[in-house]
């Protein structure tokens, strides 16, 4: 019943993390060479996601700084990525048929991310 970040092993002795609710992944990261980098990214999300703007790229909106981006996929679905101030994508979601589902994922991370526990499973 709780939102949680999970740090898990990835290929080539690397690490990745996800943000989940009831075991269902909402956002997940790329691979990190160091576990400390994954932990640092989680702390950055907890700190920066709540106040981050949302840019709907499917409406040609743009943004800068820490932000959520709603992206339309080639098959007319939507996914979300959270982008750091340096332009690097930190985490992304699956693709959703409805844009509202993408918006719900953003709201979940903004509201529940800061207080979510971090489970180190790596």
N, C-alpha and C positions, 0 to 999 in steps of 0.2 A: 504493500500500500504506500510505499514511500518512493520518492525520487532519489536516485543515487547515481554517483559517478563510479564507474568500474575501470580500474587500470588492469589491463590483461597483456599477456605475452603476444607478440606479433612475430612475423617471419624474420629470419636473420638476426635473432637475439635482440630484436627491437621491442618497443612497447606501443600500445595504443590505448585509448580510453573511449568510453561511451557515457552518455547521460540517458538513464532509463527510468521508466515508471513501471512498477510491477514486473520487472524483468524484460519489458519490451523496449528495445532501443529507440530513442527519439532522435538523438544526434550521435555521431561518432567522428573520431579524429583520424587523421593520417597517422602513419607510423613515426615514432620518435626513436632516435638512437639511444637516448638516456631516459631512464625512468624519471629522473628529476625534471627533465624537460616536459614530460607528460603531466607531472604534478604541477609544474609552473603554469602550464596552459590551463589546467583546471582552475587554479587560483585566479588567473586572468579572466576566465569566463565568469566565475562567481562575482568578481569585482565589476567587470565591464558590461556584462549582458543586460542587467536590469535597466540601465539608463541608455542603452544603445538605440540608435535610430533604426528604422526599417526602410530600406530602399526596394521598391517593387520594380525590378528590372524588366518585368513583362509590360510595364507601363512607361518604360524609358526613364524611370527615376534613377538618380545617381546618388552616391553618398561618399563620405570620407570619414576617417576616424573609425573607431569600433562600430560595427554595424551588422545588422541582419540583412541579407539580400534574398528576396524571393525571385527565383529563376524559373522561367518557362522552359521545359525540356522539349526536345525535338518532336516527341509524341503528344504534345499539348497537355502535359502534366506539369506539376510544380514541385520544386524542392527548395530548401532553405540552406544557406550557408551563413556562418558567422565569420566575419572578416575582421582581422586585427587592423590596427591603425597603419601598419606597414603594407597592407594590401594582401597579406597571406591569409588563406582560408584556414581557420582553426578547426571547425567541425561542420558537418553537413547532415542533412536528413535523407530519408528515402524519398522517392517521388510519390506525389499524391495526385489523385484525379481532381480533387477540389482545392482551390486556393485557400479556402477556409481551414482546411486541415493543416496547411503550411503555416497559416497565421496562428493556429492553436499550438503548434510546436514552438513557435517563437514565444508565445505567452507563457508556456509551461517552463521554458528555460529562464525567462526573465523573473518569473514569480518564485519558482521552486529551486532554481540552481544555487542561489547564494546559501541556502540552508541545507543543501543536500549533503549527505555523508559521502565520503570517498572510501571505496573498498579497494584495497590493494590486493589483487589476485594474481600478480605477476611474480 
